[in-house]
């Protein structure tokens, strides 16, 4: 995803929010509406990438375990566990649902 894509999407929502031809829900400011639209869009885009990354980490850990686990690959498995934990923290910060929650 490029910066141009984000700018185009935001520009479109800003135009919609400020348009005199449409109307926002009662009590919703244009800034709040645009922020909500972006957050929903971003979570969808980031959620797909997050799922892919989590699946890859899980598969790598399973393969390292199959190949002989902590005895041969302890440091790599330790680092992969850090990646898994960091992805989990990002998921929480971005308020993305866990796959088990969906």
Backbone bond lengths (Angstrom), bond angles and torsions (degrees), N, CA, C in turn:
res aa  C-N    CA-C-N  psi(-1)  N-CA   C-N-CA  omega(-1)  CA-C   N-CA-C  phi
1 X - - - 1.452 - - 1.525 107.40 -
2 X 1.283 115.66 131.03 1.463 120.71 -178.04 1.526 111.47 -97.91
3 X 1.324 114.00 161.44 1.463 120.17 175.78 1.522 109.71 -61.06
4 X 1.342 117.17 -36.94 1.463 120.84 178.28 1.529 111.60 -58.56
5 X 1.334 116.74 -40.50 1.462 120.50 179.77 1.528 110.35 -63.14
6 X 1.322 116.58 -44.84 1.465 120.72 179.30 1.521 110.08 -62.84
7 X 1.324 116.83 -45.01 1.468 120.31 179.90 1.520 111.48 -62.12
8 X 1.319 117.30 -40.72 1.463 121.58 179.21 1.523 110.70 -63.47
9 X 1.311 116.13 -45.21 1.465 120.26 179.99 1.524 110.65 -64.19
10 X 1.338 116.85 -45.97 1.465 119.77 179.01 1.521 111.49 -63.15
11 X 1.330 116.99 -42.24 1.466 120.26 179.35 1.529 110.61 -60.13
12 X 1.323 116.35 -40.10 1.463 120.77 178.72 1.531 110.53 -63.01
13 X 1.315 117.40 -46.29 1.468 119.88 -179.27 1.530 111.85 -67.99
14 X 1.324 116.53 -36.79 1.470 119.40 177.43 1.529 109.61 -62.92
15 X 1.333 115.76 -44.46 1.467 120.02 178.22 1.529 110.63 -60.36
16 X 1.328 116.88 -44.34 1.465 120.36 178.72 1.524 111.46 -62.89
17 X 1.336 116.39 -41.86 1.466 120.45 -177.11 1.516 111.95 -66.89
18 X 1.326 116.94 -31.19 1.458 121.01 -177.14 1.521 113.24 -96.73
19 X 1.325 116.82 -4.20 1.456 121.70 -177.80 1.523 111.33 -64.89
20 X 1.319 115.21 138.63 1.459 119.63 177.25 1.538 111.23 -80.34
21 X 1.335 116.93 -15.07 1.462 119.73 -177.55 1.531 112.71 -81.64
22 X 1.318 117.41 -18.81 1.463 119.85 -179.94 1.508 110.82 -111.29
23 X 1.308 115.54 -177.05 1.462 118.89 176.36 1.522 109.56 -146.51
24 X 1.300 114.52 145.16 1.453 121.12 177.92 1.523 108.74 -92.70
25 X 1.311 116.49 158.41 1.465 118.44 175.94 1.539 110.85 -56.76
26 X 1.293 116.32 150.46 1.466 122.70 -179.65 1.520 110.67 -53.58
27 X 1.333 116.16 129.80 1.462 121.90 176.42 1.515 115.50 80.58
28 X 1.332 118.21 4.78 1.465 121.56 180.00 1.518 108.87 -103.96
29 X 1.326 115.98 122.93 1.462 120.14 179.27 1.529 109.65 -79.30
30 X 1.340 117.25 156.80 1.465 119.23 176.64 1.530 112.27 -55.88
31 X 1.323 117.43 -41.96 1.469 120.29 -179.46 1.523 111.02 -63.22
32 X 1.310 116.56 -42.23 1.464 120.93 179.53 1.530 110.53 -64.79
33 X 1.319 117.03 -41.55 1.459 120.82 179.97 1.522 110.97 -64.33
34 X 1.343 116.50 -46.39 1.470 120.82 179.24 1.529 109.93 -61.61
35 X 1.329 117.38 -44.64 1.461 121.13 179.82 1.526 110.86 -60.38
36 X 1.324 117.34 -42.31 1.460 121.16 178.32 1.514 112.62 -64.50
37 X 1.330 115.94 -43.50 1.466 120.57 177.97 1.523 110.36 -59.91
38 X 1.334 115.46 -46.33 1.466 119.75 -178.82 1.524 111.09 -64.41
39 X 1.324 117.17 -44.81 1.467 120.48 -179.02 1.533 110.56 -59.21
40 X 1.320 117.40 -44.37 1.466 120.47 178.90 1.529 111.27 -62.75
41 X 1.326 116.38 -45.08 1.468 121.28 179.58 1.520 110.46 -63.68
42 X 1.313 116.72 -46.14 1.471 122.01 -176.96 1.529 110.43 -63.39
43 X 1.318 117.75 -43.28 1.466 120.64 179.21 1.524 110.75 -60.44
44 X 1.318 116.21 -39.43 1.464 119.31 177.82 1.514 112.12 -63.38
45 X 1.314 115.81 -46.53 1.470 120.09 -179.69 1.520 111.38 -67.59
46 X 1.326 116.59 -47.79 1.463 121.02 -178.27 1.524 110.80 -68.65
47 X 1.316 116.58 -34.31 1.464 120.20 -179.64 1.513 112.65 -60.46
48 X 1.320 117.34 -40.84 1.464 121.01 178.22 1.525 110.93 -62.72
49 X 1.331 116.12 -46.19 1.465 120.50 179.41 1.523 110.89 -65.59
50 X 1.328 117.05 -39.30 1.454 121.61 179.00 1.522 110.40 -62.98
51 X 1.319 117.12 -44.41 1.466 120.74 177.59 1.516 111.18 -59.29
52 X 1.339 117.10 -45.12 1.460 121.04 179.18 1.525 111.22 -60.43
53 X 1.327 116.97 -43.55 1.463 121.04 -179.66 1.524 111.15 -65.12
54 X 1.320 116.98 -42.63 1.465 120.44 179.79 1.529 111.66 -65.47
55 X 1.308 116.93 -38.45 1.468 120.92 177.32 1.523 109.86 -64.72
56 X 1.330 117.21 -42.35 1.461 121.03 179.88 1.529 111.50 -64.15
57 X 1.325 117.52 -42.84 1.467 121.03 178.47 1.524 110.09 -62.82
58 X 1.317 116.62 -44.43 1.465 120.67 179.67 1.530 110.81 -61.28
59 X 1.323 116.66 -43.97 1.466 120.58 179.76 1.526 111.09 -64.55
60 X 1.332 116.97 -40.38 1.467 120.39 179.29 1.529 110.67 -64.82
61 X 1.324 117.19 -42.88 1.470 120.26 178.10 1.528 111.23 -63.10
62 X 1.324 117.73 -41.19 1.463 121.11 178.48 1.521 110.71 -63.12
63 X 1.328 116.14 -41.90 1.467 119.78 -179.64 1.525 111.19 -67.34
64 X 1.319 117.91 -42.12 1.469 120.57 177.42 1.529 110.33 -62.56
65 X 1.317 116.51 -39.82 1.464 120.33 177.58 1.520 110.07 -63.62
66 X 1.318 116.78 -44.09 1.469 121.10 179.56 1.525 111.10 -61.58
67 X 1.328 117.58 -37.23 1.461 121.40 -176.83 1.525 113.74 -75.99
68 X 1.287 118.97 -14.52 1.473 126.04 171.54 1.508 112.78 144.74
69 X 1.302 116.90 6.87 1.453 121.47 168.12 1.503 117.18 61.75
70 X 1.323 113.60 -142.27 1.459 121.52 -171.98 1.521 112.47 -62.38
71 X 1.337 118.46 -29.68 1.462 120.58 -178.12 1.521 111.86 -60.67
72 X 1.327 117.23 -42.57 1.467 120.78 -177.93 1.522 113.36 -101.80
73 X 1.314 116.70 -29.15 1.463 120.04 -171.52 1.528 113.02 -124.50
74 X 1.308 116.41 29.09 1.457 120.98 -175.40 1.515 114.16 -53.72
75 X 1.324 116.89 -47.77 1.475 119.85 -178.67 1.527 111.10 -64.86
76 X 1.322 116.92 -42.99 1.471 120.27 178.54 1.525 110.23 -64.21
77 X 1.322 117.48 -40.42 1.461 120.20 -179.96 1.528 110.64 -67.97
78 X 1.322 115.88 -36.17 1.460 120.15 176.34 1.532 110.22 -61.65
79 X 1.336 117.11 -45.11 1.465 121.25 179.23 1.526 111.22 -65.82
80 X 1.325 117.28 -38.91 1.461 120.37 178.10 1.530 110.38 -64.81
81 X 1.319 116.77 -36.11 1.461 120.03 176.60 1.526 110.24 -63.84
82 X 1.347 116.70 -37.62 1.469 120.14 175.89 1.528 110.82 -63.90
83 X 1.322 117.08 -41.43 1.462 120.49 177.88 1.523 109.96 -61.53
84 X 1.328 116.98 -46.09 1.464 121.37 179.28 1.533 110.76 -58.70
85 X 1.343 116.26 -44.46 1.463 120.35 179.79 1.529 111.51 -65.19
86 X 1.339 116.80 -41.31 1.470 120.88 179.53 1.526 110.63 -64.30
87 X 1.331 117.15 -40.10 1.460 120.32 176.94 1.528 110.44 -63.50
88 X 1.316 116.81 -39.07 1.455 120.27 176.98 1.523 111.99 -62.99
89 X 1.336 116.28 -40.21 1.462 120.00 177.34 1.530 111.16 -65.12
90 X 1.327 116.59 -43.31 1.463 120.15 176.91 1.528 110.90 -60.69
91 X 1.321 116.62 -41.78 1.462 121.25 178.96 1.525 109.40 -57.81
92 X 1.328 116.71 -43.74 1.460 120.46 179.07 1.516 112.64 -67.28
93 X 1.331 117.48 -44.00 1.462 120.99 179.19 1.517 112.17 -61.46
94 X 1.327 115.79 -35.31 1.456 120.40 -178.58 1.525 112.14 -88.59
95 X 1.316 115.46 1.66 1.468 122.08 -179.20 1.521 112.47 55.15
96 X 1.323 114.64 40.47 1.457 120.19 176.46 1.522 108.70 -86.86
97 X 1.320 117.78 138.98 1.466 118.58 178.60 1.524 110.01 -70.30
98 X 1.325 116.59 149.46 1.455 120.96 171.79 1.514 107.99 -72.73
99 X 1.322 116.34 150.66 1.456 119.53 179.54 1.524 110.89 -55.82
100 X 1.330 117.28 -34.92 1.465 120.32 -179.66 1.526 111.50 -71.29
101 X 1.357 117.55 -17.82 1.463 121.60 179.72 1.530 112.36 -84.10
102 X 1.324 116.30 -15.01 1.465 120.25 -173.66 1.503 111.11 -89.54
